[in-house]
Amino acid sequence: MWRQVDLPHSDGESLVISVPPVSKPSETIIVEGRGMLHRRGRGRGDVTILLKLHIPEKFNKTMLSTLEEMRSSFGLPTSDIEDAVRREAQDRRN
């Protein structure tokens, strides 16, 4: 199920962004024709949205339990997940 997000836009109309359900942090979504006006007045550019992941600073017991169940259901050892995150972070730095 796609999630729609409405954001205020400089042209006064809401910018509606459709986010696919399997989106990952750092992916981009392009909204065509809603960007800045072209210098010569012929149409508009595109808006590029960079997806970010928000992680709460504190988790309650229910959230921690749910996260642990999800991790278990994926069948991935914690060390594999940590290694994958470290590799991705290193790739971004290079």
PDB file of N, CA, C and O in Angstrom:
ATOM      1  N   MET A   1       0.837  -1.176   0.000  1.00  0.00           N
ATOM      2  CA  MET A   1       0.000   0.000   0.000  1.00  0.00           C
ATOM      3  C   MET A   1       0.889   1.250   0.000  1.00  0.00           C
ATOM      4  O   MET A   1       1.692   1.448   0.912  1.00  0.00           O
ATOM      5  N   TRP A   2       0.741   2.068  -1.007  1.00  0.00           N
ATOM      6  CA  TRP A   2       1.525   3.297  -1.122  1.00  0.00           C
ATOM      7  C   TRP A   2       1.045   4.292  -0.080  1.00  0.00           C
ATOM      8  O   TRP A   2      -0.145   4.369   0.226  1.00  0.00           O
ATOM      9  N   ARG A   3       1.976   5.042   0.452  1.00  0.00           N
ATOM     10  CA  ARG A   3       1.630   6.069   1.428  1.00  0.00           C
ATOM     11  C   ARG A   3       1.751   7.421   0.743  1.00  0.00           C
ATOM     12  O   ARG A   3       2.739   7.692   0.059  1.00  0.00           O
ATOM     13  N   GLN A   4       0.748   8.267   0.925  1.00  0.00           N
ATOM     14  CA  GLN A   4       0.804   9.599   0.350  1.00  0.00           C
ATOM     15  C   GLN A   4       1.096  10.617   1.449  1.00  0.00           C
ATOM     16  O   GLN A   4       0.510  10.581   2.531  1.00  0.00           O
ATOM     17  N   VAL A   5       2.008  11.511   1.142  1.00  0.00           N
ATOM     18  CA  VAL A   5       2.393  12.567   2.067  1.00  0.00           C
ATOM     19  C   VAL A   5       2.133  13.894   1.374  1.00  0.00           C
ATOM     20  O   VAL A   5       2.576  14.105   0.245  1.00  0.00           O
ATOM     21  N   ASP A   6       1.417  14.791   2.043  1.00  0.00           N
ATOM     22  CA  ASP A   6       1.158  16.129   1.510  1.00  0.00           C
ATOM     23  C   ASP A   6       2.079  17.118   2.202  1.00  0.00           C
ATOM     24  O   ASP A   6       2.116  17.188   3.431  1.00  0.00           O
ATOM     25  N   LEU A   7       2.813  17.875   1.420  1.00  0.00           N
ATOM     26  CA  LEU A   7       3.720  18.891   1.959  1.00  0.00           C
ATOM     27  C   LEU A   7       3.362  20.252   1.379  1.00  0.00           C
ATOM     28  O   LEU A   7       2.925  20.344   0.231  1.00  0.00           O
ATOM     29  N   PRO A   8       3.544  21.308   2.165  1.00  0.00           N
ATOM     30  CA  PRO A   8       3.337  22.638   1.586  1.00  0.00           C
ATOM     31  C   PRO A   8       4.392  22.898   0.511  1.00  0.00           C
ATOM     32  O   PRO A   8       5.513  22.399   0.603  1.00  0.00           O
ATOM     33  N   HIS A   9       4.034  23.674  -0.499  1.00  0.00           N
ATOM     34  CA  HIS A   9       4.943  23.946  -1.612  1.00  0.00           C
ATOM     35  C   HIS A   9       4.962  25.437  -1.875  1.00  0.00           C
ATOM     36  O   HIS A   9       3.989  26.132  -1.585  1.00  0.00           O
ATOM     37  N   SER A  10       6.041  25.925  -2.410  1.00  0.00           N
ATOM     38  CA  SER A  10       6.204  27.365  -2.645  1.00  0.00           C
ATOM     39  C   SER A  10       5.190  27.936  -3.633  1.00  0.00           C
ATOM     40  O   SER A  10       4.974  29.148  -3.654  1.00  0.00           O
ATOM     41  N   ASP A  11       4.564  27.090  -4.449  1.00  0.00           N
ATOM     42  CA  ASP A  11       3.580  27.605  -5.407  1.00  0.00           C
ATOM     43  C   ASP A  11       2.175  27.724  -4.796  1.00  0.00           C
ATOM     44  O   ASP A  11       1.226  28.108  -5.480  1.00  0.00           O
ATOM     45  N   GLY A  12       2.052  27.389  -3.496  1.00  0.00           N
ATOM     46  CA  GLY A  12       0.778  27.524  -2.804  1.00  0.00           C
ATOM     47  C   GLY A  12      -0.089  26.287  -2.823  1.00  0.00           C
ATOM     48  O   GLY A  12      -1.040  26.197  -2.046  1.00  0.00           O
ATOM     49  N   GLU A  13       0.207  25.331  -3.686  1.00  0.00           N
ATOM     50  CA  GLU A  13      -0.554  24.081  -3.737  1.00  0.00           C
ATOM     51  C   GLU A  13       0.241  22.992  -3.025  1.00  0.00           C
ATOM     52  O   GLU A  13       1.472  23.010  -3.027  1.00  0.00           O
ATOM     53  N   SER A  14      -0.461  22.054  -2.422  1.00  0.00           N
ATOM     54  CA  SER A  14       0.222  20.954  -1.731  1.00  0.00           C
ATOM     55  C   SER A  14       1.028  20.126  -2.725  1.00  0.00           C
ATOM     56  O   SER A  14       0.613  19.903  -3.862  1.00  0.00           O
ATOM     57  N   LEU A  15       2.173  19.685  -2.268  1.00  0.00           N
ATOM     58  CA  LEU A  15       3.001  18.767  -3.041  1.00  0.00           C
ATOM     59  C   LEU A  15       2.671  17.372  -2.523  1.00  0.00           C
ATOM     60  O   LEU A  15       2.974  17.052  -1.374  1.00  0.00           O
ATOM     61  N   VAL A  16       2.059  16.548  -3.351  1.00  0.00           N
ATOM     62  CA  VAL A  16       1.652  15.198  -2.947  1.00  0.00           C
ATOM     63  C   VAL A  16       2.743  14.228  -3.378  1.00  0.00           C
ATOM     64  O   VAL A  16       3.079  14.129  -4.558  1.00  0.00           O
ATOM     65  N   ILE A  17       3.285  13.520  -2.403  1.00  0.00           N
ATOM     66  CA  ILE A  17       4.355  12.569  -2.654  1.00  0.00           C
ATOM     67  C   ILE A  17       3.820  11.169  -2.380  1.00  0.00           C
ATOM     68  O   ILE A  17       3.299  10.905  -1.296  1.00  0.00           O
ATOM     69  N   SER A  18       3.945  10.280  -3.344  1.00  0.00           N
ATOM     70  CA  SER A  18       3.533   8.886  -3.176  1.00  0.00           C
ATOM     71  C   SER A  18       4.772   8.048  -2.889  1.00  0.00           C
ATOM     72  O   SER A  18       5.664   7.924  -3.728  1.00  0.00           O
ATOM     73  N   VAL A  19       4.811   7.475  -1.689  1.00  0.00           N
ATOM     74  CA  VAL A  19       5.972   6.700  -1.246  1.00  0.00           C
ATOM     75  C   VAL A  19       5.641   5.213  -1.351  1.00  0.00           C
ATOM     76  O   VAL A  19       4.702   4.741  -0.709  1.00  0.00           O
ATOM     77  N   PRO A  20       6.412   4.465  -2.161  1.00  0.00           N
ATOM     78  CA  PRO A  20       6.164   3.023  -2.285  1.00  0.00           C
ATOM     79  C   PRO A  20       6.372   2.308  -0.951  1.00  0.00           C
ATOM     80  O   PRO A  20       7.175   2.756  -0.133  1.00  0.00           O
ATOM     81  N   PRO A  21       5.665   1.209  -0.721  1.00  0.00           N
ATOM     82  CA  PRO A  21       5.738   0.517   0.568  1.00  0.00           C
ATOM     83  C   PRO A  21       7.087  -0.117   0.881  1.00  0.00           C
ATOM     84  O   PRO A  21       7.387  -0.336   2.055  1.00  0.00           O
ATOM     85  N   VAL A  22       7.899  -0.416  -0.100  1.00  0.00           N
ATOM     86  CA  VAL A  22       9.194  -1.058   0.155  1.00  0.00           C
ATOM     87  C   VAL A  22      10.345  -0.071  -0.033  1.00  0.00           C
ATOM     88  O   VAL A  22      11.457  -0.474  -0.376  1.00  0.00           O
ATOM     89  N   SER A  23      10.088   1.203   0.187  1.00  0.00           N
ATOM     90  CA  SER A  23      11.129   2.217   0.027  1.00  0.00           C
ATOM     91  C   SER A  23      12.200   2.057   1.087  1.00  0.00           C
ATOM     92  O   SER A  23      11.943   1.594   2.198  1.00  0.00           O
ATOM     93  N   LYS A  24      13.405   2.450   0.717  1.00  0.00           N
ATOM     94  CA  LYS A  24      14.542   2.364   1.627  1.00  0.00           C
ATOM     95  C   LYS A  24      15.107   3.753   1.862  1.00  0.00           C
ATOM     96  O   LYS A  24      14.993   4.625   1.001  1.00  0.00           O
ATOM     97  N   PRO A  25      15.718   3.964   3.027  1.00  0.00           N
ATOM     98  CA  PRO A  25      16.379   5.247   3.266  1.00  0.00           C
ATOM     99  C   PRO A  25      17.415   5.511   2.176  1.00  0.00           C
ATOM    100  O   PRO A  25      18.073   4.588   1.696  1.00  0.00           O
ATOM    101  N   SER A  26      17.547   6.746   1.802  1.00  0.00           N
ATOM    102  CA  SER A  26      18.485   7.257   0.795  1.00  0.00           C
ATOM    103  C   SER A  26      17.971   7.091  -0.630  1.00  0.00           C
ATOM    104  O   SER A  26      18.626   7.555  -1.564  1.00  0.00           O
ATOM    105  N   GLU A  27      16.821   6.446  -0.833  1.00  0.00           N
ATOM    106  CA  GLU A  27      16.224   6.405  -2.163  1.00  0.00           C
ATOM    107  C   GLU A  27      15.622   7.767  -2.462  1.00  0.00           C
ATOM    108  O   GLU A  27      15.319   8.537  -1.550  1.00  0.00           O
ATOM    109  N   THR A  28      15.453   8.052  -3.721  1.00  0.00           N
ATOM    110  CA  THR A  28      14.851   9.321  -4.110  1.00  0.00           C
ATOM    111  C   THR A  28      13.546   9.084  -4.863  1.00  0.00           C
ATOM    112  O   THR A  28      13.357   8.067  -5.530  1.00  0.00           O
ATOM    113  N   ILE A  29      12.663  10.056  -4.730  1.00  0.00           N
ATOM    114  CA  ILE A  29      11.399  10.058  -5.457  1.00  0.00           C
ATOM    115  C   ILE A  29      11.373  11.349  -6.258  1.00  0.00           C
ATOM    116  O   ILE A  29      11.678  12.416  -5.724  1.00  0.00           O
ATOM    117  N   ILE A  30      11.017  11.266  -7.514  1.00  0.00           N
ATOM    118  CA  ILE A  30      10.951  12.435  -8.389  1.00  0.00           C
ATOM    119  C   ILE A  30       9.488  12.821  -8.602  1.00  0.00           C
ATOM    120  O   ILE A  30       8.665  11.986  -8.977  1.00  0.00           O
ATOM    121  N   VAL A  31       9.174  14.087  -8.360  1.00  0.00           N
ATOM    122  CA  VAL A  31       7.852  14.625  -8.673  1.00  0.00           C
ATOM    123  C   VAL A  31       8.060  15.552  -9.863  1.00  0.00           C
ATOM    124  O   VAL A  31       8.622  16.640  -9.729  1.00  0.00           O
ATOM    125  N   GLU A  32       7.605  15.112 -11.014  1.00  0.00           N
ATOM    126  CA  GLU A  32       7.876  15.843 -12.249  1.00  0.00           C
ATOM    127  C   GLU A  32       7.015  17.102 -12.377  1.00  0.00           C
ATOM    128  O   GLU A  32       5.832  17.114 -12.035  1.00  0.00           O
ATOM    129  N   GLY A  33       7.657  18.159 -12.881  1.00  0.00           N
ATOM    130  CA  GLY A  33       6.947  19.386 -13.214  1.00  0.00           C
ATOM    131  C   GLY A  33       6.499  20.240 -12.054  1.00  0.00           C
ATOM    132  O   GLY A  33       5.666  21.128 -12.237  1.00  0.00           O
ATOM    133  N   ARG A  34       7.032  19.998 -10.842  1.00  0.00           N
ATOM    134  CA  ARG A  34       6.627  20.794  -9.687  1.00  0.00           C
ATOM    135  C   ARG A  34       7.810  21.550  -9.076  1.00  0.00           C
ATOM    136  O   ARG A  34       7.698  22.096  -7.979  1.00  0.00           O
ATOM    137  N   GLY A  35       8.928  21.580  -9.776  1.00  0.00           N
ATOM    138  CA  GLY A  35      10.111  22.250  -9.261  1.00  0.00           C
ATOM    139  C   GLY A  35      10.138  23.726  -9.618  1.00  0.00           C
ATOM    140  O   GLY A  35       9.097  24.331  -9.877  1.00  0.00           O
ATOM    141  N   MET A  36      11.315  24.294  -9.632  1.00  0.00           N
ATOM    142  CA  MET A  36      11.515  25.708  -9.935  1.00  0.00           C
ATOM    143  C   MET A  36      11.169  25.986 -11.395  1.00  0.00           C
ATOM    144  O   MET A  36      11.304  25.123 -12.263  1.00  0.00           O
ATOM    145  N   LEU A  37      10.721  27.212 -11.639  1.00  0.00           N
ATOM    146  CA  LEU A  37      10.455  27.628 -13.011  1.00  0.00           C
ATOM    147  C   LEU A  37      11.767  27.658 -13.781  1.00  0.00           C
ATOM    148  O   LEU A  37      12.799  28.059 -13.243  1.00  0.00           O
ATOM    149  N   HIS A  38      11.726  27.235 -15.040  1.00  0.00           N
ATOM    150  CA  HIS A  38      12.920  27.317 -15.874  1.00  0.00           C
ATOM    151  C   HIS A  38      13.227  28.793 -16.139  1.00  0.00           C
ATOM    152  O   HIS A  38      12.317  29.620 -16.191  1.00  0.00           O
ATOM    153  N   ARG A  39      14.472  29.110 -16.301  1.00  0.00           N
ATOM    154  CA  ARG A  39      14.903  30.502 -16.478  1.00  0.00           C
ATOM    155  C   ARG A  39      14.218  31.196 -17.639  1.00  0.00           C
ATOM    156  O   ARG A  39      13.934  32.391 -17.561  1.00  0.00           O
ATOM    157  N   ARG A  40      13.958  30.495 -18.675  1.00  0.00           N
ATOM    158  CA  ARG A  40      13.366  31.115 -19.857  1.00  0.00           C
ATOM    159  C   ARG A  40      11.843  30.999 -19.879  1.00  0.00           C
ATOM    160  O   ARG A  40      11.203  31.246 -20.901  1.00  0.00           O
ATOM    161  N   GLY A  41      11.277  30.620 -18.736  1.00  0.00           N
ATOM    162  CA  GLY A  41       9.831  30.603 -18.611  1.00  0.00           C
ATOM    163  C   GLY A  41       9.111  29.458 -19.286  1.00  0.00           C
ATOM    164  O   GLY A  41       7.899  29.536 -19.482  1.00  0.00           O
ATOM    165  N   ARG A  42       9.802  28.413 -19.645  1.00  0.00           N
ATOM    166  CA  ARG A  42       9.164  27.288 -20.329  1.00  0.00           C
ATOM    167  C   ARG A  42       9.019  26.106 -19.374  1.00  0.00           C
ATOM    168  O   ARG A  42       9.865  25.213 -19.351  1.00  0.00           O
ATOM    169  N   GLY A  43       7.974  26.103 -18.608  1.00  0.00           N
ATOM    170  CA  GLY A  43       7.696  24.985 -17.718  1.00  0.00           C
ATOM    171  C   GLY A  43       8.480  25.021 -16.422  1.00  0.00           C
ATOM    172  O   GLY A  43       9.140  26.003 -16.082  1.00  0.00           O
ATOM    173  N   ARG A  44       8.380  23.931 -15.732  1.00  0.00           N
ATOM    174  CA  ARG A  44       9.024  23.802 -14.430  1.00  0.00           C
ATOM    175  C   ARG A  44       9.934  22.589 -14.419  1.00  0.00           C
ATOM    176  O   ARG A  44       9.781  21.656 -15.208  1.00  0.00           O
ATOM    177  N   GLY A  45      10.873  22.631 -13.508  1.00  0.00           N
ATOM    178  CA  GLY A  45      11.744  21.482 -13.296  1.00  0.00           C
ATOM    179  C   GLY A  45      11.047  20.446 -12.420  1.00  0.00           C
ATOM    180  O   GLY A  45       9.842  20.522 -12.183  1.00  0.00           O
ATOM    181  N   ASP A  46      11.815  19.493 -11.951  1.00  0.00           N
ATOM    182  CA  ASP A  46      11.285  18.436 -11.101  1.00  0.00           C
ATOM    183  C   ASP A  46      11.705  18.667  -9.660  1.00  0.00           C
ATOM    184  O   ASP A  46      12.666  19.386  -9.387  1.00  0.00           O
ATOM    185  N   VAL A  47      10.975  18.051  -8.744  1.00  0.00           N
ATOM    186  CA  VAL A  47      11.340  18.056  -7.329  1.00  0.00           C
ATOM    187  C   VAL A  47      11.895  16.677  -7.014  1.00  0.00           C
ATOM    188  O   VAL A  47      11.271  15.661  -7.322  1.00  0.00           O
ATOM    189  N   THR A  48      13.070  16.646  -6.398  1.00  0.00           N
ATOM    190  CA  THR A  48      13.677  15.387  -5.987  1.00  0.00           C
ATOM    191  C   THR A  48      13.578  15.279  -4.469  1.00  0.00           C
ATOM    192  O   THR A  48      14.052  16.153  -3.743  1.00  0.00           O
ATOM    193  N   ILE A  49      12.961  14.205  -3.999  1.00  0.00           N
ATOM    194  CA  ILE A  49      12.788  13.982  -2.568  1.00  0.00           C
ATOM    195  C   ILE A  49      13.714  12.860  -2.146  1.00  0.00           C
ATOM    196  O   ILE A  49      13.699  11.779  -2.734  1.00  0.00           O
ATOM    197  N   LEU A  50      14.523  13.116  -1.126  1.00  0.00           N
ATOM    198  CA  LEU A  50      15.424  12.116  -0.571  1.00  0.00           C
ATOM    199  C   LEU A  50      14.755  11.525   0.666  1.00  0.00           C
ATOM    200  O   LEU A  50      14.407  12.257   1.592  1.00  0.00           O
ATOM    201  N   LEU A  51      14.574  10.204   0.688  1.00  0.00           N
ATOM    202  CA  LEU A  51      13.934   9.546   1.819  1.00  0.00           C
ATOM    203  C   LEU A  51      14.926   9.360   2.953  1.00  0.00           C
ATOM    204  O   LEU A  51      16.065   8.942   2.744  1.00  0.00           O
ATOM    205  N   LYS A  52      14.476   9.676   4.144  1.00  0.00           N
ATOM    206  CA  LYS A  52      15.285   9.516   5.352  1.00  0.00           C
ATOM    207  C   LYS A  52      14.540   8.617   6.317  1.00  0.00           C
ATOM    208  O   LYS A  52      13.311   8.557   6.290  1.00  0.00           O
ATOM    209  N   LEU A  53      15.263   7.928   7.160  1.00  0.00           N
ATOM    210  CA  LEU A  53      14.676   7.059   8.164  1.00  0.00           C
ATOM    211  C   LEU A  53      14.767   7.759   9.510  1.00  0.00           C
ATOM    212  O   LEU A  53      15.849   8.151   9.948  1.00  0.00           O
ATOM    213  N   HIS A  54      13.625   7.912  10.158  1.00  0.00           N
ATOM    214  CA  HIS A  54      13.600   8.497  11.497  1.00  0.00           C
ATOM    215  C   HIS A  54      13.528   7.373  12.512  1.00  0.00           C
ATOM    216  O   HIS A  54      12.648   6.515  12.441  1.00  0.00           O
ATOM    217  N   ILE A  55      14.450   7.380  13.451  1.00  0.00           N
ATOM    218  CA  ILE A  55      14.459   6.382  14.515  1.00  0.00           C
ATOM    219  C   ILE A  55      14.271   7.118  15.831  1.00  0.00           C
ATOM    220  O   ILE A  55      15.049   8.016  16.155  1.00  0.00           O
ATOM    221  N   PRO A  56      13.255   6.751  16.589  1.00  0.00           N
ATOM    222  CA  PRO A  56      13.032   7.410  17.882  1.00  0.00           C
ATOM    223  C   PRO A  56      14.244   7.240  18.798  1.00  0.00           C
ATOM    224  O   PRO A  56      14.961   6.243  18.718  1.00  0.00           O
ATOM    225  N   GLU A  57      14.459   8.220  19.661  1.00  0.00           N
ATOM    226  CA  GLU A  57      15.581   8.127  20.598  1.00  0.00           C
ATOM    227  C   GLU A  57      15.304   7.117  21.701  1.00  0.00           C
ATOM    228  O   GLU A  57      16.225   6.487  22.221  1.00  0.00           O
ATOM    229  N   LYS A  58      14.023   6.964  22.060  1.00  0.00           N
ATOM    230  CA  LYS A  58      13.650   6.019  23.119  1.00  0.00           C
ATOM    231  C   LYS A  58      12.552   5.099  22.602  1.00  0.00           C
ATOM    232  O   LYS A  58      11.666   5.517  21.857  1.00  0.00           O
ATOM    233  N   PHE A  59      12.630   3.841  23.014  1.00  0.00           N
ATOM    234  CA  PHE A  59      11.618   2.852  22.653  1.00  0.00           C
ATOM    235  C   PHE A  59      10.949   2.355  23.934  1.00  0.00           C
ATOM    236  O   PHE A  59      11.612   2.115  24.943  1.00  0.00           O
ATOM    237  N   ASN A  60       9.626   2.205  23.876  1.00  0.00           N
ATOM    238  CA  ASN A  60       8.957   1.603  25.024  1.00  0.00           C
ATOM    239  C   ASN A  60       9.056   0.081  24.909  1.00  0.00           C
ATOM    240  O   ASN A  60       9.538  -0.436  23.901  1.00  0.00           O
ATOM    241  N   LYS A  61       8.602  -0.633  25.935  1.00  0.00           N
ATOM    242  CA  LYS A  61       8.745  -2.091  25.961  1.00  0.00           C
ATOM    243  C   LYS A  61       8.009  -2.758  24.806  1.00  0.00           C
ATOM    244  O   LYS A  61       8.500  -3.729  24.230  1.00  0.00           O
ATOM    245  N   THR A  62       6.836  -2.240  24.469  1.00  0.00           N
ATOM    246  CA  THR A  62       6.060  -2.828  23.376  1.00  0.00           C
ATOM    247  C   THR A  62       6.801  -2.696  22.055  1.00  0.00           C
ATOM    248  O   THR A  62       6.852  -3.641  21.268  1.00  0.00           O
ATOM    249  N   MET A  63       7.378  -1.517  21.812  1.00  0.00           N
ATOM    250  CA  MET A  63       8.124  -1.296  20.577  1.00  0.00           C
ATOM    251  C   MET A  63       9.343  -2.216  20.510  1.00  0.00           C
ATOM    252  O   MET A  63       9.616  -2.815  19.470  1.00  0.00           O
ATOM    253  N   LEU A  64      10.073  -2.328  21.621  1.00  0.00           N
ATOM    254  CA  LEU A  64      11.255  -3.195  21.642  1.00  0.00           C
ATOM    255  C   LEU A  64      10.869  -4.650  21.380  1.00  0.00           C
ATOM    256  O   LEU A  64      11.565  -5.356  20.651  1.00  0.00           O
ATOM    257  N   SER A  65       9.764  -5.097  21.973  1.00  0.00           N
ATOM    258  CA  SER A  65       9.308  -6.462  21.771  1.00  0.00           C
ATOM    259  C   SER A  65       8.942  -6.696  20.301  1.00  0.00           C
ATOM    260  O   SER A  65       9.301  -7.719  19.717  1.00  0.00           O
ATOM    261  N   THR A  66       8.231  -5.744  19.719  1.00  0.00           N
ATOM    262  CA  THR A  66       7.837  -5.856  18.312  1.00  0.00           C
ATOM    263  C   THR A  66       9.057  -5.898  17.406  1.00  0.00           C
ATOM    264  O   THR A  66       9.119  -6.705  16.478  1.00  0.00           O
ATOM    265  N   LEU A  67      10.025  -5.031  17.672  1.00  0.00           N
ATOM    266  CA  LEU A  67      11.248  -5.022  16.866  1.00  0.00           C
ATOM    267  C   LEU A  67      12.011  -6.342  16.980  1.00  0.00           C
ATOM    268  O   LEU A  67      12.544  -6.845  15.991  1.00  0.00           O
ATOM    269  N   GLU A  68      12.057  -6.888  18.170  1.00  0.00           N
ATOM    270  CA  GLU A  68      12.752  -8.156  18.367  1.00  0.00           C
ATOM    271  C   GLU A  68      12.042  -9.281  17.621  1.00  0.00           C
ATOM    272  O   GLU A  68      12.694 -10.139  17.026  1.00  0.00           O
ATOM    273  N   GLU A  69      10.703  -9.281  17.649  1.00  0.00           N
ATOM    274  CA  GLU A  69       9.948 -10.293  16.902  1.00  0.00           C
ATOM    275  C   GLU A  69      10.212 -10.160  15.402  1.00  0.00           C
ATOM    276  O   GLU A  69      10.372 -11.159  14.702  1.00  0.00           O
ATOM    277  N   MET A  70      10.257  -8.936  14.923  1.00  0.00           N
ATOM    278  CA  MET A  70      10.521  -8.714  13.500  1.00  0.00           C
ATOM    279  C   MET A  70      11.909  -9.212  13.135  1.00  0.00           C
ATOM    280  O   MET A  70      12.080  -9.878  12.113  1.00  0.00           O
ATOM    281  N   ARG A  71      12.891  -8.901  13.949  1.00  0.00           N
ATOM    282  CA  ARG A  71      14.256  -9.354  13.678  1.00  0.00           C
ATOM    283  C   ARG A  71      14.303 -10.868  13.636  1.00  0.00           C
ATOM    284  O   ARG A  71      14.938 -11.451  12.757  1.00  0.00           O
ATOM    285  N   SER A  72      13.640 -11.498  14.571  1.00  0.00           N
ATOM    286  CA  SER A  72      13.621 -12.961  14.620  1.00  0.00           C
ATOM    287  C   SER A  72      12.945 -13.538  13.379  1.00  0.00           C
ATOM    288  O   SER A  72      13.401 -14.539  12.828  1.00  0.00           O
ATOM    289  N   SER A  73      11.858 -12.906  12.943  1.00  0.00           N
ATOM    290  CA  SER A  73      11.129 -13.437  11.787  1.00  0.00           C
ATOM    291  C   SER A  73      11.938 -13.301  10.487  1.00  0.00           C
ATOM    292  O   SER A  73      11.751 -14.081   9.553  1.00  0.00           O
ATOM    293  N   PHE A  74      12.832 -12.311  10.433  1.00  0.00           N
ATOM    294  CA  PHE A  74      13.680 -12.172   9.249  1.00  0.00           C
ATOM    295  C   PHE A  74      14.759 -13.243   9.214  1.00  0.00           C
ATOM    296  O   PHE A  74      15.292 -13.558   8.149  1.00  0.00           O
ATOM    297  N   GLY A  75      15.083 -13.803  10.375  1.00  0.00           N
ATOM    298  CA  GLY A  75      16.069 -14.868  10.436  1.00  0.00           C
ATOM    299  C   GLY A  75      17.496 -14.396  10.225  1.00  0.00           C
ATOM    300  O   GLY A  75      18.355 -15.185   9.833  1.00  0.00           O
ATOM    301  N   LEU A  76      17.759 -13.135  10.475  1.00  0.00           N
ATOM    302  CA  LEU A  76      19.112 -12.602  10.295  1.00  0.00           C
ATOM    303  C   LEU A  76      19.801 -12.426  11.642  1.00  0.00           C
ATOM    304  O   LEU A  76      19.242 -11.824  12.558  1.00  0.00           O
ATOM    305  N   PRO A  77      21.014 -12.953  11.758  1.00  0.00           N
ATOM    306  CA  PRO A  77      21.764 -12.697  12.986  1.00  0.00           C
ATOM    307  C   PRO A  77      22.096 -11.209  13.105  1.00  0.00           C
ATOM    308  O   PRO A  77      22.341 -10.535  12.103  1.00  0.00           O
ATOM    309  N   THR A  78      22.102 -10.716  14.316  1.00  0.00           N
ATOM    310  CA  THR A  78      22.382  -9.298  14.554  1.00  0.00           C
ATOM    311  C   THR A  78      23.706  -8.880  13.935  1.00  0.00           C
ATOM    312  O   THR A  78      23.814  -7.774  13.406  1.00  0.00           O
ATOM    313  N   SER A  79      24.709  -9.736  13.989  1.00  0.00           N
ATOM    314  CA  SER A  79      26.024  -9.378  13.451  1.00  0.00           C
ATOM    315  C   SER A  79      25.954  -9.125  11.947  1.00  0.00           C
ATOM    316  O   SER A  79      26.639  -8.233  11.447  1.00  0.00           O
ATOM    317  N   ASP A  80      25.138  -9.892  11.212  1.00  0.00           N
ATOM    318  CA  ASP A  80      24.992  -9.683   9.767  1.00  0.00           C
ATOM    319  C   ASP A  80      24.376  -8.322   9.464  1.00  0.00           C
ATOM    320  O   ASP A  80      24.788  -7.641   8.525  1.00  0.00           O
ATOM    321  N   ILE A  81      23.397  -7.934  10.255  1.00  0.00           N
ATOM    322  CA  ILE A  81      22.747  -6.638  10.057  1.00  0.00           C
ATOM    323  C   ILE A  81      23.747  -5.518  10.329  1.00  0.00           C
ATOM    324  O   ILE A  81      23.844  -4.565   9.556  1.00  0.00           O
ATOM    325  N   GLU A  82      24.480  -5.634  11.413  1.00  0.00           N
ATOM    326  CA  GLU A  82      25.469  -4.613  11.756  1.00  0.00           C
ATOM    327  C   GLU A  82      26.547  -4.503  10.684  1.00  0.00           C
ATOM    328  O   GLU A  82      26.961  -3.398  10.334  1.00  0.00           O
ATOM    329  N   ASP A  83      26.999  -5.625  10.167  1.00  0.00           N
ATOM    330  CA  ASP A  83      28.009  -5.601   9.105  1.00  0.00           C
ATOM    331  C   ASP A  83      27.471  -4.922   7.846  1.00  0.00           C
ATOM    332  O   ASP A  83      28.179  -4.146   7.204  1.00  0.00           O
ATOM    333  N   ALA A  84      26.231  -5.213   7.499  1.00  0.00           N
ATOM    334  CA  ALA A  84      25.629  -4.599   6.309  1.00  0.00           C
ATOM    335  C   ALA A  84      25.518  -3.089   6.478  1.00  0.00           C
ATOM    336  O   ALA A  84      25.787  -2.343   5.537  1.00  0.00           O
ATOM    337  N   VAL A  85      25.130  -2.635   7.647  1.00  0.00           N
ATOM    338  CA  VAL A  85      25.019  -1.196   7.907  1.00  0.00           C
ATOM    339  C   VAL A  85      26.395  -0.542   7.827  1.00  0.00           C
ATOM    340  O   VAL A  85      26.537   0.535   7.248  1.00  0.00           O
ATOM    341  N   ARG A  86      27.398  -1.180   8.398  1.00  0.00           N
ATOM    342  CA  ARG A  86      28.761  -0.626   8.348  1.00  0.00           C
ATOM    343  C   ARG A  86      29.280  -0.538   6.915  1.00  0.00           C
ATOM    344  O   ARG A  86      29.896   0.455   6.530  1.00  0.00           O
ATOM    345  N   ARG A  87      29.022  -1.598   6.118  1.00  0.00           N
ATOM    346  CA  ARG A  87      29.457  -1.566   4.705  1.00  0.00           C
ATOM    347  C   ARG A  87      28.788  -0.421   3.944  1.00  0.00           C
ATOM    348  O   ARG A  87      29.439   0.300   3.188  1.00  0.00           O
ATOM    349  N   GLU A  88      27.482  -0.265   4.154  1.00  0.00           N
ATOM    350  CA  GLU A  88      26.762   0.805   3.460  1.00  0.00           C
ATOM    351  C   GLU A  88      27.295   2.170   3.874  1.00  0.00           C
ATOM    352  O   GLU A  88      27.464   3.049   3.029  1.00  0.00           O
ATOM    353  N   ALA A  89      27.560   2.358   5.166  1.00  0.00           N
ATOM    354  CA  ALA A  89      28.091   3.636   5.641  1.00  0.00           C
ATOM    355  C   ALA A  89      29.462   3.902   5.040  1.00  0.00           C
ATOM    356  O   ALA A  89      29.761   5.033   4.657  1.00  0.00           O
ATOM    357  N   GLN A  90      30.297   2.876   4.952  1.00  0.00           N
ATOM    358  CA  GLN A  90      31.630   3.027   4.366  1.00  0.00           C
ATOM    359  C   GLN A  90      31.534   3.374   2.884  1.00  0.00           C
ATOM    360  O   GLN A  90      32.272   4.226   2.390  1.00  0.00           O
ATOM    361  N   ASP A  91      30.620   2.711   2.179  1.00  0.00           N
ATOM    362  CA  ASP A  91      30.424   3.011   0.748  1.00  0.00           C
ATOM    363  C   ASP A  91      30.019   4.458   0.539  1.00  0.00           C
ATOM    364  O   ASP A  91      30.445   5.087  -0.429  1.00  0.00           O
ATOM    365  N   ARG A  92      29.206   4.988   1.429  1.00  0.00           N
ATOM    366  CA  ARG A  92      28.767   6.387   1.304  1.00  0.00           C
ATOM    367  C   ARG A  92      29.913   7.368   1.515  1.00  0.00           C
ATOM    368  O   ARG A  92      29.945   8.442   0.915  1.00  0.00           O
ATOM    369  N   ARG A  93      30.837   6.992   2.362  1.00  0.00           N
ATOM    370  CA  ARG A  93      31.979   7.881   2.641  1.00  0.00           C
ATOM    371  C   ARG A  93      32.960   7.927   1.489  1.00  0.00           C
ATOM    372  O   ARG A  93      33.689   8.906   1.327  1.00  0.00           O
ATOM    373  N   ASN A  94      32.982   6.869   0.687  1.00  0.00           N
ATOM    374  CA  ASN A  94      33.946   6.818  -0.443  1.00  0.00           C
ATOM    375  C   ASN A  94      33.404   7.451  -1.681  1.00  0.00           C
ATOM    376  O   ASN A  94      34.086   7.487  -2.705  1.00  0.00           O
TER     377      ASN A  94
END
